[in-house]
Amino acid sequence: MTPDPDDLYAVLIKWASKRRWRPYTQLSHDYQARTGDWFEPHGSWDHPLGDLNRRLAPTGAPPLSALVVVQGTDRPGRGFWGSAPNVPISSNELEREAAWGRIVEEVFAYPWPHNLP
C-alpha cells in the first residue's frame, strides 16, 4: 500500500496555507489523522513526494514537497533535489539553501486548488 496522492496533496496544501514546513514524522501523523493509514516517516514518503512534484510540475505549480523536511535540519532530504523538472540539482550547499528558500516562498504564495490537478 502506498499513500494516496490526493490525500497527500490535501495535507501539504493545508501546511502551505499555514505557511509552515514540517518533518516527515509530522507528515505521517497528519496523513494518518486524515486517512487512518500509517506510513513510517523514514522511507515511505520519498517516492510519493517525488511523484507529486512530477505531477504538479507541468501545471506550473512549485514543488509542494519542499514543505517536508528532515527533523533537526529543517531542510528537505536529498531525495527532494532533482525530484521534478522544476527542482534544481546542486552539490553546493549554499545554492541548495537559496533555492529551497525561494521554492518555499513560491509554495506559500501559490494559489493551490482544492483538488490535486
Sequence and secondary structure as in RCSB ss.txt:
>XXXX:A:sequence
MTPDPDDLYAVLIKWASKRRWRPYTQLSHDYQARTGDWFEPHGSWDHPLGDLNRRLAPTGAPPLSALVVVQGTDR
PGRGFWGSAPNVPISSNELEREAAWGRIVEEVFAYPWPHNLP
>XXXX:A:secstr
    HHHHHHHHHHHHHTT  EEHHHHHHHHHHHHS    TTTSSHHHHHHHHHHHGGGT   GGGGEEBTTTTB
  GGGTTSSTTS   S HHHHHHHHHHHHHHHHHS   SS  
